[in-house]
C-alpha cells in the first residue's frame, strides 16, 4: 500500500460512515462516478430480503445490535490524536473523478445541496466530519461525557490548529449510540492545502467556488478555545428543552426508565454554528484569500435552516427537467443520509430532502405539497434511529397521509411500517426497492448550466429562504 493510500484508509476508518456528512459525500462521489448509492454508504450491496430478515430479530436484540454497531465503527480514543486534517481531505478528494468541473462547493452538509451538485455535475468538499471514540456511559450522564471529552480531544486539537471540535451529546435521538461512543464533530477553520490543490487542478477556469453556509446556531458550552460542547440537536425539541427541561422531556425520561426528570446540563457560553448542520464562518477569510489569489469567482449560498433550500432545489429540478423537455410528476422524499442522487436523475424524479423524521420535517413537506399541484407519484424513505420513545417523532400513520397526497401512485421505499423507527433493515432495502418500484431508467439529461442556475435564481428571487451572493474579487 502506498503512503497516500495508507493515509486515505486511516482517515476513512476514523470518520464515521453512517453519519449525515459521510453519507451525503459518498452518495455524491458515487453519482459523479456514475454509480448508485446503496447501504447508506456503510453496508454492502445485498438483496432486499436480507433487510426483512434483520427485522425479524427480536426488538431488544436489534437495539443492542444498533448500539454495538456504533461501538464497532468508532475508534479507540487513543487513536484520535493520530488523525490529521489533510489525511481526511485526501480521502474526500479520492472519492471524485479527476477531471474538469464547471463549479465546486465547500461548506456545510446538506442533502438538498448534494442534489444541486448532482444536477450541475460538480463535487462538494465538506467542512464538517464526525469522529467517534469508544466509551461506555449512561446516556443521561452529560457532565461525565464533558470530562471524558476534554481528556480525549486535547492532543488532537493541539496537532490540528485549523480544526474546531464540537462535542455532541443527544440523549434523545442518539440515545442508543451514545451509550457506547462519544461524538466529536470536527469543522475546518481553513480549507487546507489538499482541497486548494484539488480546486486549482480540477475547477474549470472562470467557474465559481460556492460556499454552503447554513446559519443554524445552537447554545453551547466552551471548554477551550476550539472545543465546544453541544447537548441535543436538530429535531422536535428546542435547545432550551434540552438545557432546562419541559413536560415533554419529563415524559420522555419516564418512558425510557430514567430516574431523572430533566438533564443536569450547564449555562451556555453563547450561541455557535450547530455541530452537524451549521457552517463555521471562520473559514470564510481563508476561502476569500484563496479565490482572490487564484482569480476564482466566489458565490456564497446562505440560508438559516438545514431544510431551507429543499423547496428551492425541488422546484429547480422541475424547471431544469422542463427545459430539457421532460415533464416530471414524480417526487422522491429523502430522509437524513438516505439519499439517492443517481436514481433520482435516472428516473427523472424530483428530490425533496428532509433532515430528520420528526414533526418539523413533517410540517415542511406537508406545507410544500399544499402549495404545489399534487404530484402523480410520491415515494418516501425514512431514517430509523431505533428510539421509538423519541420526542416529536412523526408516527408512520402520519407519513402515510403524505403518501396519500399523490394523484396516482405512492409507496414507501425500504420502510417496514410495523418496525419503524427500529427498522434496521431499511438501510439494506431502499436501493433494491427503488429499482423495483421505479424500474424505468434513462440516461441523465444534459447537466444544469451555470447560466441556467442564475436564470432560475433571478426568476425566483425572494421566493425561497436562500441567498446567492456573488463576492467581488477584491480584498
N, C-alpha and C positions, 0 to 999 in steps of 0.2 A: 504494500500500500504506500503510495507516495505521501510526502509530507502534507500537501494540500488536502488530499482525500482524508488523511487521518484527522486533520483539524476540523474538516466538514463533518465527519462522523461524530467526533467528540461533541461538537455543538448541537448536532441533531439529536443525539442521545440525551443531552441536558435540557433541551427545550421540550416542554410538554406538547405532545402532538394532538391530544384531544381538545386543546384549548381553542377558543374562537379565532385568535390570530393565526395559529398554525394551520387550522382547518381552512381558513379563507386563503391563506398563502398557498397551501398545497393545491387547493381547487383551481386557483388562477394559474399556477405553474403547469398543472396538467392540461388546462384549457389551451394555453399557449403552445403546448406540445401536442395538441390535437388529440387529447385523451379525456375520457370521462373521469369523474371523481367518485370513488367508491369507498365504503367503510369509514367515512368521516376522516380519512387520511391516516387511520391507525389500525385498520383491520384489512386482511387480505380480501381479494375478490372471491366471495363464496356464494353458493346457491342460496336463494332466499329462504328455503325450508330450514336452513340451519338457524336462522333468526327465530323462526317459530319454535324450534326445538329448545332454544335457550329460554324462551318464555314459559316453557313447561316446568322448569326448575322451580321448586317452592320459593315463595317471595322472600322469606327470611334468608335463604341461602343466596338468592340473587342480590340482596342488599349487601351481604358480606363480599360477594364477588365484585360488586361495583366499588366498594370501599377498598378492598385489597388490590383491585386493578389500578387504582391511583398509586398505591404503595409501589407496585411493580414498575410503573412508568417514572416515578420520582427517583431522584438520585440520592445517594448518601450525602449528608450535609457537608462533609469534609471536601467533597468534590466540587462544590460550588466555587470555591476560591480559585480553582484551576480554569474556570470558564473565562474566555476573552471575548470582548465585544466584536473584534474583527473576525474571529472564527465564526461567530453567528452570521455575520454578513456574508462570509464565504459560502455558508450553507444556503442562505437565502438566494444569492445570485446563481448558485449551481442549479436551482430549480427552473431557471428560464433559459430558453434557447439563445445562443449568441447570434444576434442579428441586429439590424437597424430597426428602431421603433419610432413611431410617429407620436411620441409623448411618453412620459413616465409619471408615476405618483410616488410620493413619500409621505408617511404620516400615520394617522390613527387607523385601527382596524375597523372595517365597516363592510357588511355584506352587500349593501347597495352599491358602494364604491367599487367593489370587485366586479359587479355586473357592468358598471360603466367602463372599467378597464377592459373587460371581455369584448364589449361592443366596439371599442376602439383598437383592440389588439395590442394593449400595452401592459407592462409589468407594474407592480406595486411593491415598494420597499418599505417594510413596516418600521414604525418607531418602537412598538411595544411587543414584548415577548413574555411568556410565562415560564419561570423556572420553579420547580418544586423540590423540596427536600423531605426525606422520610423522617417522620417522628410520630410518636403516639401521644395523643392528647384528647381529652374530652372536648367536644365541640363548643361548649359554653365557657371554657377557661381562657378568656381573652387575654388577661394580663400575663398568664403563663406563656402564651404564644408571643406576646410582645418581648418578654425577656429572652425567650429562646431565639427569636429572630435577630435581636441585637448581637447575640453571640455568633450566630451563623454567618451573617452577611457583612460584617465589618471588613474582613480581609478582601472579600470580593470587591467592595466599593473602593478600597484603597488602591487596588490594582487596576480598576476601570474608572478613571476620573471623569469620563464622558458619559457615565450612566447614572440614572436616578433609579432608586428602588422604592416601589410602593408595596409594602407587605399587606396582603389582603386576608381578611378572616370573615367569611359569611356563614354564620351559624344557622341560616335557613336554607338557602339554595345550594350551598356546598356542604351541607351537614354531613353527608356520608364520606366525602372526600377528606375533609379537614381533620378527621379522626386519625388519619394515617400520614398526612402530608401537610407541610406548610407552604403557602403560596407567596411567591415573590414576582410581582410584575416589574420588569426592568424596562426603562424607557431611555432612548437615546437623546442626549442633550446636544450631540453633534452627529452629522451623518456618518462620519468616518471615511477613511481613505478607500476602503473596498467599494462602498457604494458610489463614491465620487468617480473612481476609475471605471466602474460599470456604466455609469451615466455618460461619461466622456467617450467611452468606446462605442456605446450602442444607441445613444439618442441621436436621431437624425438632426442635422443642422437646421436651426430655425424653429424646431418644435419645442413645446414647453415642458417644464417640470411642474407638476401640480403638487401642492401640499394639501393633505386631507386633515383639516383642522376641526375636530369636534370639541366645542367649548362646553363640555359637560363636566361640572365640578362636583366635589364631594368633601364634606368636612373630615379632616384627618389630624392625627397626632404626629408632630415632627419629632423623630427620635434622634436624628443627626442631620447634618447639612443636606445629605442626599438619601436619607432613609425616612420614609413616611409610613404611617400605619393607618389602614382603612378598614373599618368594620362595616359589613354589608356591601351591597352593590345593586346595580340596576335591576328593578323588579317592581313588585307591588308595594313593598314597604318603603317609607320615606327614610332619609338619613336620620331624622330626629327620632323616629320609632326605634331604629337600631340603637341609638345612643341613650335615649331616655325612657323608652318603653311606651306601651299603649295597650289597649284592650286586646287588639289583635295579637300582639307579641305575647301577652299573658296566656291567651288561649292556645297559641302555638306551642309554647313551652309546656303547658299542661298536656297537650295531645302527645307530645313526644316523650313524656315521662320525666322531664327535667324538674328538679326541686326548685329552680329559680322561677321568678315571675317577671323579671326583666334582667338584662345583662348588666354586669358590672363593667362599665366602659371607662370613659375619660372625657375631660374637657378638651375639645378640639383646639389645635393651634391655629387653624384657619381653613379656608376652602382652597382646594388644589384640583388640577385636572384628574378626573376619575381614573382609577388604575387600569381598568380593562379597555374602556372606550375613549377616554379623553386624550387630547393632544397637548403635550407639554411645549408651550410656546418658546421655551429657552432655545430650542433647536432652530428657530427662525433666523437668528442672526448668522449662524453658520451657513444655512441654506442661501440666504441672500448674498453673502460674500462669495460663495461658490458660483452661483449663477451669474453674478456680475463679472467675476474674473474670467469666466468662460463664455460670456455673451449668450447665455441661455435664457429664453423667456421664462418668467415665473407667473403661475396662476395660483392664487390662494382660494381653495374651496372651503368655505367657513359655514358651519352650522352648529346649533346649540344642543341637539339631542341626537343620539346614535341613529334613531329611526327617522330623523327629519328629512333625509334625502331619498327615502324609499319610494314615496309617491312621485318625486321628480324622475327617478330612474325608470320606474314602471311606465310613466307617460312618455318618457323619451324613447323607450323601446317601441312602444306602439307607433310613435311618429316615425322612428327610424325604419321600421318594417314597412309602413305605408309608403315611404319614399322609395322603397325597393319593390313596390307593387305587391306587398304581402299584407293581407288582411288577417290580423291575429285576434281571435276572441278566446284565447286560452290563457288563463292565469295560473302560475305556479307560485304558491306561497311557501317560502322557505323559513327556517327557524334556526337561529343561532349559527352553529357551524355546519348544519345540514343544508348545503348549497349545491347547486348542480349547473354551473355556467355552460358547460358543453352541451348537456341535454337541453337546457333552456333554449339555446340558439338553434340547435339542430331540429328541435320540434317547433320552432317559430313561436315559442311561448313568451309571455310577459312575466318577468320576475317581480315578486314583491317580498322583500326581506323583512322579517321580524326578528328583533334582537333576542326575545325570550318568549316564554309561553304563559305569561301572567296577564292580569287584567289590562294594564296599559297597552300592551301589544295587541291584545284582542280588540280593544276600543279603536285602535288605529286602523286595523284592516276593516273593521266594521264601518268606520267613517269613510274610508276610501271607496268601498263598494257602494255606499249610499250615494256618493256624489258622481259615480260613473254609471254608464249603462252597464247592466249586469253582463259579465262575460258568458259565452256559451258554455265554457268548461272551466272548472276550478279544481285544482289539486293542492293538497296541503300536506306538508311534512311537519312533524312535531318532535322537538328535542325532549328526551326524558332524562331527568336528573335523579330519579329514584326517591324523591322526597314527596310522598303522597300527602303529607300533612302541611305542605308548604303554604305560606300566606299569599292569598290572591292568585293562586294557581287556577287558570281557566279550565273548567271541567270539560270532559270530552263531549258532553251533550251541547255545550255552548259552541264548540268548534264545529259540530255537526250543522249548527244553524248557519255558519259561514258558508259551508258547502252547499246548503240548500238555496243559496242566492244565485247559483248557476242556472242559466236558462235551459241547458240541455243535459249536461253530464258533469258529475263531480265525484271525487273519491279522495280518501286519504292515501298517502304514499308511504308505505313501510310502517304504518301505525297499527299496533294491536290495540283496539279500542278497549278491550277488557283489562289490559295490563298497564296502560298509560297511567301515571308517569314512571312506572317501573318497567318500562318496555325496552329492555336492553337489546332485544332483537332488532329494533328499528335501524340500528347502525349497520346491520348486515343485510337488511331487506330493501332499503329505499332505492338503491341503484337498480336492483333486479326488478322491482315493481315499476320504476319509471320506464324501463324498456318494455314491460308487458302491457302497462296501462296506456302508454302513449307510444305505440310501436313505430309510427311513421317518422322517418328521419330524412333530412335533406342537408345538402352542403350549406355551410354558413353563408349568409348574404354578404355582399361587399361591406367591409367594416365601416363604422361610423367615422366620418372625416372630421377634422378639427373645425373646418368652416361650418359644417353641418351642426356640430355641437354649439358653436356660438350663435348660429341662427336660431336654434331651439331656445337657448338661454335668453336671447333678445325677445323672442316671441312670447315667452312665458315669464317675463320679468315681474317680480313681486308676487307671483302666484305660489311660489314654494318658499319654505324656510331655509333657503341655502343661498349663499352669496358667492359669486365667482369674481374675484378681484385680481385684475392684471396689475403686476407690480412693475413700475418703471425701472429700467436697467441703469439705475444710478445709485450711488452710495448715499 
